[in-house]
């Protein structure tokens, strides 16, 4: 079984857990995939015909490309399952907004995106 097949299988198993999808499980899988992509990149880089483009002449490059696409697919899936919460988003953007000395004006449109 290839790296890609192995990780694709793990991704499918995580998706099937429908009842309690834990976001961190997906990010752990992404980290495992990234670890394998580093190894495959090292292998592909050693090949004299490797030029950062997947090619049949460099089998590791094809596997590397598949794993990079799988990472994007997993990230997109996680983003799609996440519910939007305005308060959580504001906390992420302004982590210190609940502090007593926080300047409310720093959250206005001009402050965030720049004035005209």
MIDOSE-1310 file (N, C-alpha, C; in nm, 2 decimals, decimal comma, always signed):
residues 116
xxxx	+0,08/-0,12/+0,00/+0,00/+0,00/+0,00/+0,09/+0,12/+0,00; +0,06/+0,22/-0,09/+0,14/+0,34/-0,10/+0,11/+0,44/+0,02; +0,19/+0,54/+0,04/+0,17/+0,64/+0,14/+0,03/+0,70/+0,12; +0,00/+0,74/-0,01/-0,13/+0,80/-0,04/-0,24/+0,71/+0,00
xxxx	-0,24/+0,59/-0,05/-0,35/+0,50/-0,02/-0,37/+0,48/+0,13; -0,26/+0,47/+0,20/-0,27/+0,46/+0,35/-0,34/+0,58/+0,41; -0,29/+0,70/+0,37/-0,35/+0,82/+0,43/-0,49/+0,85/+0,39; -0,52/+0,81/+0,26/-0,66/+0,83/+0,21/-0,75/+0,74/+0,29
xxxx	-0,71/+0,62/+0,32/-0,79/+0,52/+0,40/-0,81/+0,58/+0,54; -0,71/+0,64/+0,60/-0,72/+0,70/+0,73/-0,82/+0,81/+0,73; -0,81/+0,90/+0,63/-0,90/+1,01/+0,61/-1,05/+0,96/+0,60; -1,07/+0,86/+0,52/-1,21/+0,81/+0,50/-1,26/+0,75/+0,63
xxxx	-1,18/+0,69/+0,71/-1,22/+0,63/+0,84/-1,26/+0,75/+0,93; -1,18/+0,85/+0,93/-1,21/+0,97/+1,02/-1,35/+1,03/+0,98; -1,37/+1,04/+0,85/-1,49/+1,10/+0,80/-1,61/+1,02/+0,84; -1,60/+0,88/+0,84/-1,71/+0,79/+0,88/-1,75/+0,80/+1,02
xxxx	-1,67/+0,86/+1,11/-1,70/+0,88/+1,25/-1,81/+0,98/+1,27; -1,88/+1,02/+1,17/-1,98/+1,13/+1,17/-2,02/+1,18/+1,31; -2,05/+1,09/+1,40/-2,11/+1,14/+1,53/-2,03/+1,25/+1,60; -1,90/+1,22/+1,62/-1,81/+1,31/+1,69/-1,69/+1,33/+1,61
xxxx	-1,69/+1,43/+1,51/-1,58/+1,46/+1,43/-1,49/+1,55/+1,52; -1,37/+1,50/+1,55/-1,27/+1,58/+1,62/-1,18/+1,65/+1,52; -1,18/+1,78/+1,52/-1,09/+1,85/+1,43/-0,95/+1,82/+1,45; -0,90/+1,80/+1,57/-0,76/+1,78/+1,59/-0,72/+1,64/+1,53
xxxx	-0,81/+1,54/+1,52/-0,78/+1,42/+1,46/-0,73/+1,44/+1,31; -0,80/+1,53/+1,25/-0,77/+1,56/+1,11/-0,63/+1,63/+1,10; -0,61/+1,72/+1,19/-0,48/+1,79/+1,19/-0,37/+1,70/+1,23; -0,39/+1,60/+1,31/-0,29/+1,50/+1,34/-0,26/+1,42/+1,21
xxxx	-0,36/+1,38/+1,14/-0,34/+1,31/+1,01/-0,26/+1,40/+0,91; -0,29/+1,53/+0,91/-0,22/+1,62/+0,82/-0,07/+1,62/+0,86; -0,05/+1,63/+0,99/+0,09/+1,63/+1,03/+0,17/+1,50/+1,00; +0,10/+1,39/+1,00/+0,16/+1,26/+0,96/+0,19/+1,26/+0,81
xxxx	+0,09/+1,32/+0,73/+0,11/+1,33/+0,59/+0,23/+1,42/+0,56; +0,24/+1,53/+0,63/+0,35/+1,62/+0,61/+0,48/+1,55/+0,64; +0,49/+1,47/+0,74/+0,61/+1,40/+0,77/+0,65/+1,31/+0,66; +0,55/+1,24/+0,60/+0,58/+1,15/+0,49/+0,62/+1,23/+0,36
xxxx	+0,56/+1,35/+0,34/+0,59/+1,43/+0,23/+0,74/+1,48/+0,23; +0,78/+1,51/+0,36/+0,92/+1,55/+0,37/+1,02/+1,43/+0,32; +0,98/+1,31/+0,37/+1,07/+1,20/+0,33/+1,06/+1,18/+0,17; +0,94/+1,18/+0,12/+0,93/+1,17/-0,03/+1,00/+1,28/-0,10
xxxx	+0,99/+1,40/-0,05/+1,06/+1,51/-0,12/+1,21/+1,48/-0,12; +1,26/+1,43/-0,01/+1,41/+1,40/+0,00/+1,44/+1,29/-0,11; +1,35/+1,20/-0,12/+1,38/+1,09/-0,22/+1,37/+1,14/-0,36; +1,27/+1,22/-0,39/+1,25/+1,28/-0,52/+1,37/+1,37/-0,56
xxxx	+1,41/+1,45/-0,46/+1,52/+1,55/-0,48/+1,65/+1,48/-0,52; +1,67/+1,36/-0,47/+1,79/+1,28/-0,51/+1,79/+1,24/-0,65; +1,68/+1,23/-0,71/+1,67/+1,18/-0,85/+1,72/+1,29/-0,95; +1,80/+1,25/-1,04/+1,86/+1,36/-1,13/+1,76/+1,42/-1,22
xxxx	+1,64/+1,36/-1,25/+1,54/+1,42/-1,34/+1,43/+1,49/-1,26; +1,44/+1,51/-1,13/+1,34/+1,58/-1,06/+1,35/+1,73/-1,08; +1,24/+1,79/-1,11/+1,23/+1,93/-1,13/+1,11/+2,00/-1,07; +1,06/+1,94/-0,96/+0,95/+1,99/-0,88/+0,81/+1,97/-0,95
xxxx	+0,81/+1,89/-1,06/+0,69/+1,86/-1,13/+0,67/+1,71/-1,13; +0,55/+1,67/-1,09/+0,53/+1,52/-1,09/+0,55/+1,46/-1,23; +0,63/+1,35/-1,23/+0,66/+1,29/-1,36/+0,67/+1,14/-1,33; +0,64/+1,06/-1,43/+0,66/+0,91/-1,42/+0,80/+0,87/-1,40
xxxx	+0,89/+0,95/-1,45/+1,04/+0,92/-1,43/+1,08/+0,93/-1,29; +1,01/+1,00/-1,21/+1,04/+1,02/-1,06/+0,92/+0,98/-0,99; +0,90/+0,85/-0,96/+0,78/+0,80/-0,89/+0,75/+0,87/-0,76; +0,85/+0,91/-0,68/+0,83/+0,98/-0,55/+0,76/+1,11/-0,58
xxxx	+0,78/+1,17/-0,69/+0,72/+1,30/-0,72/+0,57/+1,29/-0,74; +0,53/+1,18/-0,80/+0,38/+1,16/-0,82/+0,32/+1,13/-0,68; +0,38/+1,05/-0,60/+0,33/+1,02/-0,47/+0,32/+1,15/-0,38; +0,43/+1,23/-0,39/+0,43/+1,36/-0,32/+0,32/+1,45/-0,37
xxxx	+0,29/+1,46/-0,49/+0,19/+1,54/-0,55/+0,05/+1,50/-0,49; +0,03/+1,37/-0,49/-0,10/+1,31/-0,44/-0,12/+1,35/-0,29; -0,01/+1,34/-0,22/-0,02/+1,37/-0,07/-0,05/+1,52/-0,05; +0,02/+1,60/-0,13/-0,01/+1,75/-0,12/-0,15/+1,78/-0,15
xxxx	-0,21/+1,72/-0,25/-0,35/+1,74/-0,28/-0,44/+1,68/-0,17; -0,40/+1,57/-0,11/-0,48/+1,51/+0,00/-0,48/+1,61/+0,12; -0,37/+1,67/+0,15/-0,37/+1,77/+0,26/-0,47/+1,88/+0,23; -0,47/+1,93/+0,11/-0,57/+2,04/+0,07/-0,71/+1,99/+0,09
xxxx	-0,73/+1,87/+0,04/-0,87/+1,81/+0,05/-0,91/+1,80/+0,20; -0,82/+1,75/+0,28/-0,86/+1,74/+0,43/-0,88/+1,87/+0,49; -0,80/+1,97/+0,46/-0,82/+2,11/+0,51/-0,95/+2,17/+0,47; -0,99/+2,14/+0,34/-1,11/+2,19/+0,29/-1,23/+2,12/+0,36
xxxx	-1,22/+1,99/+0,38/-1,32/+1,92/+0,45/-1,34/+1,97/+0,59; -1,23/+1,99/+0,67/-1,24/+2,04/+0,80/-1,30/+2,18/+0,81; -1,26/+2,27/+0,71/-1,32/+2,40/+0,71/-1,47/+2,39/+0,68; -1,51/+2,30/+0,59/-1,65/+2,29/+0,56/-1,74/+2,23/+0,67
xxxx	-1,68/+2,16/+0,76/-1,76/+2,10/+0,87/-1,76/+2,20/+0,99; -1,68/+2,30/+0,99/-1,67/+2,39/+1,11/-1,79/+2,49/+1,10; -1,86/+2,51/+1,21/-1,97/+2,60/+1,21/-1,92/+2,74/+1,23; -1,98/+2,84/+1,17/-1,93/+2,98/+1,19/-1,99/+3,03/+1,31
xxxx	-1,91/+3,09/+1,39/-1,95/+3,16/+1,52/-1,88/+3,30/+1,52; -1,96/+3,40/+1,51/-1,91/+3,54/+1,50/-1,83/+3,57/+1,62; -1,87/+3,53/+1,74/-1,79/+3,56/+1,86/-1,66/+3,49/+1,87; -1,66/+3,37/+1,83/-1,53/+3,29/+1,82/-1,44/+3,36/+1,72
xxxx	-1,49/+3,40/+1,61/-1,41/+3,46/+1,50/-1,35/+3,59/+1,55; -1,43/+3,67/+1,62/-1,38/+3,80/+1,68/-1,27/+3,77/+1,78; -1,29/+3,67/+1,86/-1,19/+3,63/+1,96/-1,06/+3,59/+1,89; -1,07/+3,52/+1,78/-0,95/+3,48/+1,70/-0,88/+3,60/+1,65
xxxx	-0,96/+3,70/+1,60/-0,90/+3,82/+1,53/-0,85/+3,91/+1,64; -0,91/+3,92/+1,75/-0,88/+4,02/+1,85/-0,87/+3,94/+1,99; -0,77/+3,87/+2,01/-0,76/+3,78/+2,13/-0,77/+3,86/+2,26; -0,73/+3,99/+2,26/-0,73/+4,07/+2,38/-0,85/+4,16/+2,40
xxxx	-0,95/+4,13/+2,32/-1,07/+4,22/+2,32/-1,15/+4,22/+2,45; -1,13/+4,13/+2,53/-1,20/+4,12/+2,66/-1,12/+4,19/+2,77; -1,00/+4,23/+2,74/-0,92/+4,30/+2,84/-0,98/+4,44/+2,87; -0,96/+4,48/+3,00/-1,01/+4,61/+3,04/-0,96/+4,73/+2,96
xxxx	-0,83/+4,72/+2,92/-0,77/+4,83/+2,85/-0,77/+4,82/+2,70; -0,86/+4,73/+2,65/-0,87/+4,71/+2,50/-0,94/+4,83/+2,44; -0,89/+4,88/+2,33/-0,95/+5,00/+2,26/-1,05/+4,95/+2,16; -1,18/+4,97/+2,18/-1,28/+4,93/+2,09/-1,27/+4,98/+1,95
xxxx	-1,21/+5,10/+1,94/-1,19/+5,16/+1,81/-1,09/+5,08/+1,72; -1,01/+5,00/+1,78/-0,91/+4,92/+1,71/-0,99/+4,81/+1,63; -1,12/+4,79/+1,66/-1,19/+4,69/+1,58/-1,28/+4,75/+1,47; -1,27/+4,88/+1,45/-1,36/+4,94/+1,35/-1,30/+4,91/+1,21
xxxx	-1,37/+4,93/+1,11/-1,34/+4,90/+0,97/-1,21/+4,97/+0,93; -1,20/+5,09/+0,95/-1,08/+5,17/+0,91/-0,95/+5,12/+0,98; -0,97/+5,08/+1,11/-0,85/+5,04/+1,18/-0,80/+4,90/+1,13; -0,89/+4,82/+1,09/-0,86/+4,68/+1,04/-0,82/+4,68/+0,90
xxxx	-0,89/+4,76/+0,81/-0,87/+4,75/+0,67/-0,80/+4,88/+0,61; -0,78/+4,98/+0,70/-0,72/+5,10/+0,66/-0,82/+5,20/+0,61; -0,80/+5,33/+0,64/-0,89/+5,43/+0,60/-0,86/+5,47/+0,45; -0,95/+5,55/+0,40/-0,93/+5,60/+0,26/-0,84/+5,71/+0,25
